[in-house]
Amino acid sequence: MTQASDIPQKRLLARIGAFVAERRGVLRDYLSAISGAGGRLVFSLAYFIALANTLSISEFGMFATASAAGVMLSRILAFGFISALYRTATIRPNLIGTFTAGFLLLALLSLPMLAATSFGVYLIFFAGTVPLSVFVAIVAAEALLWRPVEVALIVNNGLGRFGRAAVLAILATALRSLGAVLFMVWPEHSIWIWSWFYLGANAASLLLAFGWFYPRQRLRLRIALYVRRLADSIYVAGAEILFYLQSEFDKLLVLAIGGPHLAGIYAIIMRLVDLTAIPIRTFSMMLVQRMMRAPDMLSRLRVKSGIEGGVFLVSTSALLALGLVLHFFPNALGRNVSEAAPLVGLAICVPGLRNLVEYQAELLFARGQTLVRALNLGLLAALKAALLTYVLTRIADTPTLVLSLNVVFLFLYIASMLLTYSAMRKPAKPV
């Protein structure tokens, strides 16, 4: 016969067991997801080394800037309906087929706006430096081929299939790396030839993503359902465009003000900074999913400051390690990269501050505050444009310019922190 005194003890043991099982599941999911980030990091580095040392520094600057513009413009595709698809995969996975049909319909309807906006961006920033055919090929690769690959990744992550998403991330990035290696051994090297290799690599990634990794559900059109989600999706699309505008606008300004060679040097440094964000984005993605279910999980200051401190420490340590390697072995990443090697360590705080701004933007998305997120990102984009224009027009010395980026991103982080956490005092919106 069970003693009455044994009941509280059994309840305590049951709670401990449930706690351990939950944490074990979270750890397993994170390890599955981070394995994809690790594999993607390795292949991204191989891709970067092959491409940066095959194209001239000026051509690499033109490609990196056009690619950044393509990533920004790709957020116009389907008017941001990818956000509704992600929320559906996370909360109501039985409607994935319905929302996938909506995504395809809206993607088709968004093509004229995507084309017109792309041409306008070309006239403003690229007309004097990048051939139109090259720009069109790169934007098409980013917006029409790679963006749908990201949709497949997003849906698998939303479903909790982190292992499948990790495998897809690794294979898709490996195909891009393979394209860069094939281009490296090709007899002729030019940005025009590379644009065709880039199209082919992204097309292969798209076939892989939807042929083997996208969940199989019957497509059903429900126009009324899409209309109810469209306003929020447009807010998200606007926020995404503004996010990438404030994230990538520096490359456009450097190309416009400093020319292709400086743009190439700058693109090499910022590409190495970008690599530090790959594991951080995996963490942010999983945190966003948890916040969709529990919007107030970051209500305590200790939790918020602990997470931000961890993001900054990991990001800074990654660039510091890379800077030390390039200090002692400047040719470790190739001949072209060696020209920028002495400058990498000067941007020591940029990865942490940049990744924190990106992380804070994701917090507002998780809480459903999409309009506030869009407004905040618009303000940050304007602030970044003003600060960088001042720096680029006042500082001619490249090392001093790179060093000043730490101050620029510090101001951006402070502004982002004030805007984000003041907005988070308001109640989260229901998903």
N, C-alpha and C positions, 0 to 999 in steps of 0.2 A: 504493500500500500504506500502511495507517495506521501511523504511528509509535507505539511503545509509550508515549512521553511525552505523546502527545495524548489518551490515554484518560482520565487523571484530570481534564484540563481539560474534556473533553466531559461527564464525569459532573458536574463542578461547574456547568457551564452548564445541564445538565438539571435539577439541583436548584434552581438559581436560577429557571429557567423555571417549574418546578412551584410554587415558593414564591410567585412573582408571580401565577401563575394562580389559586392558592388565595386569596390576599389580594384579588385583583380580584373573585373570586366573592363573598367575604364583604362587600366594599364595595358591590357591586351589590345584594346582598340587603338590606343595611342601608339603602341609599338608597331601595330600593323600600318597605321597611317604614316608614322615617321620613317618606316622602312621605304615607303614610296618617296618621301622627301629626300632621304639619303641617296637612293638610287638616282633620283632626278638631279640631285646636286652633283654627283659624279659625272653623269652624262652632260649636264649643262656646262661643267668646267671643260670637258673634252671638246664640246661644241664651240665654246668660246675660244679655246686655244687654237683649234684648227682654223676657225674663221678669221680671228684677229691677226693671225700670222700668214694668211693667204692673201686677203685683200690688203691694199695699202692702207695706211692710217687714215687718210682722207676718205677713201671709199668705205672703210669700216665706220667712220663717223657718219657718213651719209646713210648707210644701211641702218645703223643703230637708231638714228633719229627718225627715219621713215618707219622703222618697225615700232618705235615708241608711239608715233602718230597713229599707226595702224591698230595698236592695242587700245588706244583711247577711242578711236572711231568705231572699233568693233562693239563697243557698248551700245551703239545705236541699234544693232541687230535685234529684231523682235521687240524693239521699244522697251528693253529691260525685262521682258517677261520671264527671263531665266530666274529671276528672284522668286516669282510665284511658283515656278517648277521646283525650285530648291525647297521652299517651305512645304510644298505638297509632298515631296519625297520624305521630308523629315516628320511631318505630322499626319498626313493622309496618303500613304503610299498607294492605296488602291486607285487613286485618281491620276497616276502618272501618265497613263495612256491618253487621258483626256487633255491634260495640260501639255503633253508633248505635241498633240495635234494643234493646240493653240499656239505653241511656240513656232511650229513650222508655218502656220498661216501668217502670224505676225512677222516672222522673219521675211517672208515674201513681200508683205506690204511695206516693210521698212527699207527695202532696197533702193527705191528712188531717193529717199532722204539720205541714206548712207552714201550714195554716189555723189549727190549734190554737195554734201558737207565735205566729203573727201576732196573734191575738186577745189572747193574754197580754201581748205587747209593747204593744198598744194600751191595755189596761187600766192598765198600769204607768205609761206615759209620755204618752199622748195623750188619754186619756178626757176631760180637762177643757179641752182646747184645739182639737182637730181632730175634725170630724164623722166618725163611723164610716164612712159611705159614701165620703167622700173618701179616708180612710186605706186602705180596701179597694181602691179604684180605683188608687191610687198603687202599693201593694204588688203588685197583680196586673200592672200595667204593668212593674214592675221584675223580678218573679220569673218570670212566665209568658210575657212577650213579649220583654223586652230580654235576659234571661239566655240564651235560646236563640240570639239574634243573636250574643251573645258566643261561644257554642259554635261557630257557623259561622266566626267569626273565628279562634278557637283552632285548629280543625281545619285551616283553610287555612294558618295559620302553621306548624303542625306538619308539614304536607306540604312546606313550603318555598315555598309559593305566596304570597310576600309581596306581590307586585303586586296579586293578586286580593283579598287581605285588606285592602290599603291602600284599594283602590277601594270595597270594602264598608264599611270604617270611615268613609270620607268620606261616602258616600251615606246610610248609616244616621244619622249625626250630622246631615247636612243635612236629613233628614226631620224630625228632632226640632226643628231650628231653624225649619223651615218651619211646624211646628205652633205654635211660640211666636210667630212673626210673624203668623200667621193669628189667633191669640188676641189679639194686640196690637191688630189692626184690628177685632176683633169688638165689637159695640155694648156688651155688658155684660162686666164683669171681676169675677171672684170665683174663689176657690180651687176651688169646686165646678165651675164651668164649665171651668176650666183642667184639672181632672182628666180630663174627657172628651176634651179636645184631646190630652192626654198619652197616654191610652189609644189614640187613633186613630193618633198619630204612631208609637208603638211597634209597633202592629199592622202598619202599613205597612212598617216596618223588618223585621219578622219575615217577611212575605211575600217581600220582596226577598231576604233572606238565604237562605231555603230554596228559593225559586223559581229563583234564578239563580246562586248562589255555592256552595251546598253540593255536595261531590263526589257523583257518582252511583254508588252501589253497591247491590247487592241486599241487603235487610234479612234477616238470619238470626238467629233466637234460639238462643243456646247458654247455657242457664242455668248449667251447671257452670262455664263460663268466667267468668261474672259473679260467682259465689259466691267464686271464688278471689281476685277483685280487690276484693270489696266491703269487706273490713275496711280495706284501705289507703285506699279511696275515702271511707269514713266518717271516718277520721283526717283526710283532706284537707278534707272538708266541715266538720268541727269546727274545724280550723285556720283555714279561710277565715272561718267565722263569728266566731271569736275575733279574727282579723286585722281584720275590719271593725268588730267591737265596739270594739277598741282604737283603730281609725282614726276611727270615726264617733261613738263614745260621747260625745265632747265636745259634739256638737250636741244629743244627747238630754238631757244634764245642763244645758246652758245653757237649753233650753226649759223643763225641769222647775223649775230654780232661779231663772232670770232672767226668764222669761216670753217671749212671742212676739216683742216688739220687739227685745230684746237678742239673741234667737235669730236674728232677721233680719240684724242688723248682723254678728253673728258668722258667719253662713252666707255673707254676701257676702265677708268677708275670707277665709274658708277655701275658698270656691269659687275665688277668684283664686289661692290657694295650690295648689289641686288642678290648675289649668291648667299649672303648672310641671312636674307629674309626667307629663304625656302623653308627651313625648319620652323621658323617663327609662324609662318602662315599656317602650317599644319596645326600648331597649338591653337591659334586663333580660330580656325575652322571648328575644332572640337568644342572650344569654349562657347562659340556662337550657338552651336546646337544645344548645349546645356542651358544657355540663357534663354533660348526660345521656349523652353519648358519651365524655367525658373528665372524670370526676369530680374529678381531682386538678389541674386546670388552675390553681386559685387557691392552690396550696400555698406559693408564694413570697410573703413579706411585701411585697416591692416591688410586685408585681402587685396585691395586695389593697388596699394603701394608695393606689396610683395610681388605681384605679377609684373608690374611695370619695371621694378628693379631687376627681376629675372630676365625680362625681354632685353633690357639695355645691356646687362652684363653678358649675356650669351652673344648678342650681336657685336658688341665691342671686342670681346675676346676673339671672336672669329676673324675680324679684320686685323686685329693686332697680331695674331698668329700668321696670317697671310703676309702682313707687312714685314714681319721679321724674316720670313722665308725669302721674300723678294729683296730685302736689304742685303742678305748674305749671298743669295743666288739670283741676281737680277734677271738672268736668262731662263729661269725655271719655267716660265710660262711662254717662252718664245721671244724672238728677236724684236718684234714690234711692241710687245707688252713691256719689254725692258725699258723702253723710252719713258713709260709712265710709272715704272716700278718705284723710283725714289719719291713719288708723290702720294703713293697709296697710304702710307702711315700718317700723312698730314691730315687726312680725312677721318681720323680715328673715332670721333663722336658721331659722324654722319649716319652710319648704319643703325645704331641704337635709337637715335632721335627720329630717323625716318621710319623705322619699323614701329615705333611707338605711335606715331601719327596714323599709320595704317591700322594698327590695332585698335586705337580709339574710334576710328571710323566704323570698324566692324561692330563695336559695342552698340552703337545706335541702331545699326541694321538689325541686330539680334533682338532689340527691344521694340522693333516696329516703328521707330521714329525716323522714317525715311525722308520726310520733308525737311525736318530739322537737320538731318545728316547732309542733305543736298545743299542747304543754305550754308552750313558750316564749311563744307568743302569749297563752295564758291568763294567764301571769304578767305580761306587759306590759299586758294589758287591766286587770288588777287594779291595777297600779301607776298607770296613767293615770287610772283612776277615782278613786283616792285623792288623787293630786296635783291633779286638776282640781276635785274637791269642796272641797279645802282652799282653792284659789285663788278659786273662785266664792263661797265663803261668807265669805272674809276680805277680799276686795278689792271695793269698790263702784265705784271709779273705772274707767271703761271703758278709757282709754288705758293705765293701769297694769296692768289685767287682760291686755290684749293683749300688752304688753311682757313680762309674766311668763310668757307661753306659750313664749318662747325657753328659759327655764330648765326648764319642764316637759318640753319635747321634748329638751333636752339630757340630762336624766336618763333619759328613755326610750331615747335612742340608746345611752348608755353601757351600760344594762342589756341592750339587744338585742345589742350588740357582744360583751359578755362571754358571753352565753348562746349566741350563734350560733357564734362561733369556737371556743369550748370544745367544742361539739358536733361541729364539723367536724374535730376531731382524730381522731375515730373513723372507721373505714372506711365508705365510701359503700355503700349497699345496691344490689344489682343491679336494673336496670329490668325 
